[in-house]
Every structure is written in structure tokens, then in C-alpha cells.
Amino acid sequence: MTTLNKVPGFCTLCRSRCGTLNHLDGDRLIKVEALPSHPTGRATCAKGRAAPELIDDPERILYPLRRTHPKGSEDPGWERIGWEDALALVAERLAYYRDTHGQESVVFSVTTPSGTPMSDSIDWIERFIRLYGSPNTLYGTEICNWHKDVAHRFTFGCGMPTADYANSKLNVLWGHNPSHVWLAQAGEIAAGGTNGARLLVVDPRETPLAKRADLWLAIRPGTDAVLAMAIARELIRHERYDQSFIRNWSNAPLLVDEASGKFLKASNGNFLAWHLESGQPVELDTRLPPTNDQTRALALEGRYRLVREGTGACHARPAFDHYRRACDEWPLERAAAVTGLSTGTIVRAAEMIAEAGAAVSYHAWTGIGQHANATQTERALATLYALTGSFDRPGGNRQWARPPTNSVNDLELLAESQRRKALGLDARPLGPASSGWISAEALYEAVETGLPYRPRMLFGFGGNFLVSQPDPARGERALAALEFHVHCDLYPSPTNAYADLLLPVGTPWEREGLRVGFEINPEAAAHVQLRPAMVSPRGEARPDHAIAMALGCRLGMGEAFFDGDIERGWNHILAPSGLDVEHLRQRPEGYRVPLTQTPCGYAVQDASGRPRGFETPTRRVELYSQTLADAGYPGVPAYRPSSLPEPRLPLTLVSVKNGFYCHSQQRQIASLRRRSPEPTLTIGSDLARARGLNAGDRAELLGIRGSIVLDVVIDETLAPDLVITDYGWWQACDDLGRPGSPLHGPGSRNVNAIIDTRRRDPVSGALPLRSAPCDIRRSQTDSGRWQGYRRMRVSERIVETPEVTSFWLEPANGLSLPDYLPGQHIATRLTRDGRHLQRSYSLSGPADASGHRRYRISIRRAPDAMQSVESVSAYWHERVAVGDEVDIQAPAGQFTLPRRHRLPIVLMAGGIGITPFLSLLETLSREASPQMPDITLLHASRNRHLHAFRERLAELAMALPGLRIVTAYSAPEEGDRGHSMSGRIDDEALTRLQLPRDARYYLCASPAMVDDLTTALRARGVAPQAIFSEVFLSPPAPATRGLQPRRVRLARTGSEFVWHPQEGSLLDSAERHGVALPSGCRVGQCESCAVGVIAGEVNEPSNALEAGQCLSCQAVPLTDLTLDA
């Protein structure tokens, strides 16, 4: 008897680190839900809720594996070895390259701690890398966090602090979509709105928060610096900036020599400013607290001649004047022309910022960081923010106090002599390489040329840069050329396929994890938690930090790694806080450290009366950066286009993160893949019309390096020169029969394969992933899909049994039909007495038939007790004949079935529930693939006469050697033969059949049968994620008693209609009013009709959707509604 348990924890699948309550059944995690008492526990996303699937995914790497076949082979020939042998081999290789070629010959790659569970181990991995002595860590930071976390220091001396959204007067999201990447932030923004904060969103897309914003600026990608400087110009011209903060706490008054670009200093090192009253330069000691009387007398603008002893005359301007002149280059009309915004919109944004005073919070991330002008864009935003005076003030971006800790991964652990050897440092001396973070480009270049030296070994801790970075073909060549490659990971990937040795890593639920601070507000910042291990490690998986510590000990660094004892290491980190691991284990929900939060920390004075200031060379906010100027970059913000014009590629490509996945992984997880089954290409309606494209069409997306083919989605709000797609696609989902695709070349769906890498940010090396030139055109291999209904003709009618008839449908226009996936259905529409009769039926014919000419559906006539004048199945049986016409929608549905799988497959069908499984078997019989899984089909019928497709199933059993069929007759008649058993397929039958526990189970039957079988399977230890089901039933009548007519508005199209209770669901009502809404099975199974609810409330029984969504085929409005459609 297992014990159900609920354990508090937190999720590490993204930066949000949401507090969770984890439901355990023995050694199995069965459910993850939000933990409201946790400071980040407002909600959980689909990724977090998929934890049970991630833990027990059959694709997990569970044991150390050694390659036995050459690199580049389709089969690496993995051979299982023990941990002792694996660690000994890695330690021997590390020691060899250290002693023979230098530590720099070993490159480490580490996945992002912001978007993966690497956050549990990153400190220890960086400690290992730096103590080992390698200056080369391939991080991808130049296209992720570097600009907000490092380039922000050029202005404020620190990374971007936490936005105090809940207490702000104005929250600004600039190229940041927290609904997809930081759910806890979205909750804080909502709290701010409740408290009266306004919301300003700068984004080319109308994101969920942009829909709710007081002002949305649909900016042209890569022109953000222009917008920031134009807004700053407005604030300066109208003197609506915080002059006290700028004079006192920025380097605005400090004089900059026009000739050298350096700050002028007195002989004692103090900076010089120009005193307006005396007309002379004066010293300004920025170590001392500023006073208003002092700074009011200093010039912020003008050109001044100074005569200095020993150096002669020079001309200088205050830093503020340099900044003002840079902003003056962008008057409203010019800025509007470049950004694609109206002058009025820019003015309105400036007014909103000015009206909020010193209570403006903002956040910006990859939306500004993935452009070839990202550093200067960051500078433009940061200096604009400085004008508000909001830094570290209530309602601004706060430097929350955090529990004190000991750091274990300081950069200083790496010797300066080694830091200077970082690949790419010579080209970008201020960029990520100065911290030992190199780009994939730098690795590829060094491997190819041997300059400045040849990397020989790659040590990967997660990461899949062949997919997440452009130019995968070049990356493959580089990986194949390395002498040795070890990779720690959870699942196979294109990158770790080149490894010589794979080491299995556990999921976060299989280990303890320490977190000090959860960022988003003062309560979260003070929260310390040791997440318990929820379940035992699967196979021989280990934490990343355990691997790093074990290797550190083998390489003679045992003392630095606490002799491999992570608990001692954690206690060292926690020591200044007064906490320890044992104390935290007793409080798995975490501990709130009492802290004092002091605003304006830069003004806090020490015992000698000196303020903390800012950690910049001038100890002030730097409107002018001499650090950048000395390195040959502009000292004040400057704009250069992110991409150069390409006449043959007139459109702009924006590559975005898919919120359902962690970057390039997890597309094999069925619950996530159902929500986002395939990559898409999203365009505006104007562009679609110009290119003759409709939603669902297949389009070719062309970039500088080639093209890929994707299905079209139309977003009415997009500008006519924009194309949006999501990156990270390569992986199959065998559970749903969704195929994978190559990284590049024919059949690829990897957008990074077509993006050019030659134009990069001069400082950071960032790529224009969100502003790449592109074009689109209709694909020559168009899928043949269509929107809405298409007229079909009944070409053949076959009576299968007295209750079941098959109908073959062919296009009335003679065109071919698209392929589909086994298990999918079509929505049909008949017309009777001027009324539409609509139902969905599974396709029962072969799914992949090149040049489909017809589809087959097989319809069971409802029993007499269920028939009525409204019975659609009866109408099909009694009235529809060969030659009649019927309308259908294109194949759809998420109950799709596997054509290959490493696990056995069990199909359970009740009566007419055989149809999706018949489609699978017909498809497999045509393919004759060696990858066909072992399949057991359990088919329940009443007797031989009512056994649909009895003869065809027998033929398929003969043709498919991996197929076993078990037939159960619940009411056999005398003389019935050929069935395997009498009775129902129930709990007792499952006991007799001894089905494998580790199989994947697919159920299609009545709701009662599906419920009974699911309960029986769960009782036998089958995991919930291993059971897939679809029920066949007529659409339920929505509960409408007591409801009133409601007005429904579609935000995208502006259409409106009035819903009436007698009309049924939202979908039914919309169709009565001639309004198009997404639709599918119409019984709440496929989720194809899911639509966002922007405003209002609905009654809708499904709880599987994301917050803010409903199934239009099930939902009825409780209030007036605004839908995202």
C-alpha cells in the first residue's frame, strides 16, 4: 500500500522558481501544483506541471555511456560503463590536457541557469571550471542575460535590479514577456495593477500583457535604442526628468575632454566640473555625499575652455551634454520613421514616464539582447531610466537586501593570466569573454583554424548549442573535430550525440536543492529554502554538482570541494546567514530571514560619512562611460541598425522562445507537445494577403543561410513586414506520433539554421536573432490544408456492421488532400432543413498516403434509446448516400498515435473506438517500418455480427508481425468464434492478460469504460503520463439555466455578437451569428478551440488549460466577454 504525501518545494525550470506543492505516491511524483504560501507560489505553468513526465521519460539517460562507433555515425554505439570508470576516464583526460596543452585547451559548455535546473548546481560548476583553470565557458550569455546583468553595469555599476512592480506607479516591460518566461513576475505585475500602477509594453508582438497594457508600443525590431533616446529627449527638453538625482548621483556634471574622451581630473584625482557662477572648473570628490547647493551650481551643458598646468588648453563638455546631444539626434519625426511608431505614441510614452515620477519599474531581457546593437540599446534604456530617478526607490528597480552568504564561484578563482586567454577576448575585450564566457562562434573558429590555440576537449554540463545557436552545420564540424567530448545530460540531444562519454544527470525532483533568495519582492528576496528530494534518482543519475565535486577531488582539489560533501559546501555558503542545512531540512517550505530593506542604498553613508555610491569608475550613474570610450566604443548611447538591408530579404524575422518548453528541450513531453505541437510562422493579415497565404498554409521562410518550411498562423496585430517564429525544434514526440526533424537542410524546422552570424554586436557579440532579414513565400510542398470548411462528395459507402457504416469522402473540386496523423479527426457539417448538423469523427483510413484523394470516416449509429430528431449519426445512416455532399474541416486533434516507440504499446478500444487505432494499423501496414513498436490491441465488442472491421483486423494481424489482437465479446452469440475472451475488458480481464507496466496505453471508448480502465491501470502502477485517452460522445449541452444574454467581443477582429442561453456554447453561438472561432472535436477533448479570455468570466468544465483560457465548445459566458480572437 503506497502512502500519499505532499511535499513543499520550488520549480527550477525557469527563472521564476515558483513555489510548488508536490504530490507523491510512494516513489512517484504524480502532481505538481502551486504553493500559495510561498513568495513565488501564485501559480505553476505547464512545464512545471509536467514534472512527472520529465522524471520518468523513457528517453532519459540513466547510466554512464561510452561511444563505440565513430562520431557522425547514425548510431553512436553507446556502451554502458560504471561511474568509477567514467570518472576515472574524465579525470585522466582533464589532467592530460592541463599538463600537455594547458587548461585553456579544455572548453566547458554550460546550459543557462535562468531557463533550466542548472541553477541548482551552477555555483559549483563555475567553481570547478575556475579552479581547474579554463578561461573558456560556452554559455550563450551574449544572446541571453549579458546585457541586463553585465552591460547594465556600464551605467549603474550593477546588473539590472529587481522591478518593484507591486508598488510602482508605472511598470515598463521592454522586450520582455514574463507570461512565458517568468510567471512570478507576471503575478507581481498583476498586483501592481491592482494597486493602481499603469503598464507600458514595448514589443513588436501583442503579448498577453501588451493586450492589457495602458500603452503598447509595437516597435520595429532592433530600433529600441532610438525609441529610448527619443523619449529621453522629450523628458530633457521639457525638464520632466529628476534633475536632483541626475545632478547629485550621476556623472552628468563631470567634464569630458573633447580630444581624448576622458574625464578631466585634478592632480589629486578628483573629477572636474564647471562652476557656472565663477566661470571656473571646480573639483568634485565623488567619494563624498553630494549636496543640492553644490550640484545646482554646476553646468550640465555647454563647451568650456580650460587651461591646465603642464598640459595647455583643452575644450570639454559635461557628460550630460554629451548625452543630451546624442538624444537630440532623434527628434520625434526621425525616431518615428525608424521605429515604426507614431510621434504621438512616443510623446504619450514620455508623458507616462514623467507622470510616474520616481516610481517607475522596468525590465528588459532578450527582446533587446538578441540584436546586433544590443549593448548600446541597453545603454539607451539604462540612461533613460536614470532620468526617472527611480533607481532603488520604492516602486522602482530595487536592490533588495538578501541573506548574507559566502560565494564559492568568484571570477577571481581563475588566475588573471588564464583569463587573458579566453577565446574571442581580443575581438571584444569588454564582452562576455572578459568573464570567461565565450561564444559558439569563438569555439568553432578556434577548432577550425587552431588560432589562437586549438581546443581539444569539450566538457558539457547540459546545453544544446547546435540547436540554440545559429550555424549548426559549422557546429557539427567543430564537434566532430574535437579529440574528446564528455557531456552531462538528462536526455539525448543533437549536441551530446557527438560526445565520447555521456554522464546521466538527475531531474531536480531527484535531489536536494539550495536556493538563497527568490528575487521578485522583499519577502522573496529574504526567503531561503532547501528543496527536498521528492523521489529517488532514476537509474544511476547524479546531480551536476556531485559530478563536478567528484572530479575536483580526483584532480587534487578535495579541500576546495569539501571532500565531495555537498552538505558541508552548502553550510559554508550559508554560514554568514546563521542558517545551516539541518535547520532548513526541518522547514522544507523555507525560512524567511529577517532583513531590513533600505531604499536608496547608494546614499547610505558609512561610519566615515562616505556614501556607498555606485560601483562605477566615477562612483556615480554613468551617462557617459569612459570605460566604453577607452575601448573604442561610443561613450554615450548610439544607434546602429541591427541588420543591414538585404534587397532579396525585405522582411524582418523575430525568433522567440516558446513558453511551453525550456529552450530546445522537452518537445518529447506529451502534455507540452499537445499544447504546442509544431513550430509555426506567424504573420500579419496584410502580409498574408500580399503573399496569398491563409492560416494553415505551408510557407517557406527564407534567410541568408537557407530556408525552412513552417505552417502559417495569422495575427491581425502584427506589422506587415514582420515574421515571428519560435526556435528549438528538432525533437520527436513518439508518444503522440510527432516526428522529429534535422538541424539543417531539407526537412529542417530549425530557424537558427537560416540566420546569418556575420553581423554581431561589437561589444558582446550578440546576434540579430530578433531582427534578421528574411522573406516568405508559399511552399512548393504545400500541405493542402485549409481554413474553415471544404465541400466533399461521398464517393463510397460501406456497411461494416448493422450499426457501423464507413463513408469515403473525396474533394468536390478534385484536388488532393493533406496527410494527417493517425488518431486525428475531421469536423463534418451536414445541412438539414436549413440547419447545420456538426459532429467530429476519427479518420479510419491510412494517414500517410501520398497525394490523398479521399478520407474515410466510420460512423456508429446511436442506439435507439439515444436517438432523437437531432441525432446526427442517424441522419448519416439513413439519409447520406453516394454522391451527396458534405462539408469538412481539415484534419485536427491531439489524440495522435505512435508509429515508433521504444516501449510496448497497448491500444484499448470499445466498439467504434477502434477507428483511430485502425488508422494507425493501416498506416503501419503501408510503411512496413522496422521501427514499428510492439502493439497489443484490446478490442471490445458485443458479438461477431457487431464486431466492426473484424476481417480487416485479422488481415492486419497477419501483415504486422509486432501486432497482437485480443478481442472481447461482452454478449457473444451462439456460434461466435475467433474472439479471445468473453466478457468485458475490465479490471479482471487486465489481471488475466498481464499487460506490461512500462507500456504506453491508448484508450478510446465510452467515458465510463475509459474511466474504469484508467482506474484499473493506475491501480496496477501505470503512471498517469503513460495513459492517453479519447472518449466518443455527443457534445454535452452546456449548463445554461439561470444565465442571461451576454455581449461577446473578439479583440483581434473587433467583431461582436450577443450570446443567448438557448444557443448553447460560445462556439455554437458564434457560428449562429456568422462569427468564426477556432474549433475542433467540439466535445472538449482536442483543445483546438481554446481561446484566451481577456476580460470577463466563463463557466467551463475543463481544468487542463492555462489560466485565462477556455474551450469555446464547452464554455458559456457568465459576464460580458472579450476574447483573444
Secondary structure, DSSP 4 states (H G I P E B T S, - for coil): ---EEEEEEE--SSTT--EEEEEEETTEEEEEEE-TTSTT-S---HHHHTHHHHHT-TT---S-EE--S-TT-SS---EE--HHHHHHHHHHHHHHHHHHT-GGGEEEEE--SSSSGGGGTHHHHHHHHHHHT---EE--GGGTTHIIIIITHHHHSSS--EE-GGG-SEEEEES--HHHH-HHHHHHHHHHHHTT-EEEEE-SS--HHHHH-SEEE-PPTT-HHHHHHHHHHHHHHTT-S-HHHHHHHBSTTBEEETTT--B-B-TTS-EEEEETTTTEEEEE-TTSPP-HHHHHTB-SS--EEEEETTTEEEEEEEHHHHHHHHHHT--HHHHHHHHS--HHHHHHHHHHHHHHTT-EEEEE-HHHHSSTTHHHHHHHHHHHHHHHT-TTSTTSEE---------S--GGGS-HHHHTT-TTTTT-TTSGGGGTEE-HHHHHHHHHH--S----EEEEES--HHHHSS-HHHHHHHHHH-SEEEEEESS--TTGGG-SEEEEB--GGGS-EEEE---SSHHHHTEEEEEPP-SPPSTT-B-HHHHHHHHHHHTT-TTTTGGG-HHHHHHHHHGGGT--HHHHHT-TT-EE------S-GGG-B-TTS-B---SSTTSSB-SS-HHHHHTTS-SS-----SS---TT--EEEEEE--TTSSTT--TT-HHHHHHS-S-EEEE-HHHHHHHT--TT-EEEEEETTEEEEEEEEE-TTS-TTEEEEE------BGGGTB----SSSTT---GGGSS--S---TTT----TTSEEEEEEE-TT-----SS-EEEEEEEEEE-SSSEEEEEEEETT---B----TT-EEEEEEEETTEEEEEEEEB-S-S--SSB--EEEEEEPPPGGG--TT-HHHHHHHH--TT-EEEEPPPB-S----SS-SS-EEEEEEGGGGHHHHHHHHHHHHH--TTPPPEEEEEEES-STT-TTHHHHHHHHHH-TTEEEEEEESSPPTT--S-SEES-SSHHHHHHHT--TTSEEEEEE-HHHHHHHHHHHHHTT--GGGEEEEE--PPPPP--TT---EEEEETTT--EEEE-GGG-SHHHHHHHTT-----SSSSSSS-TTEEEEEES-EE----SSPTTEEETTT-EESS-EEEE-
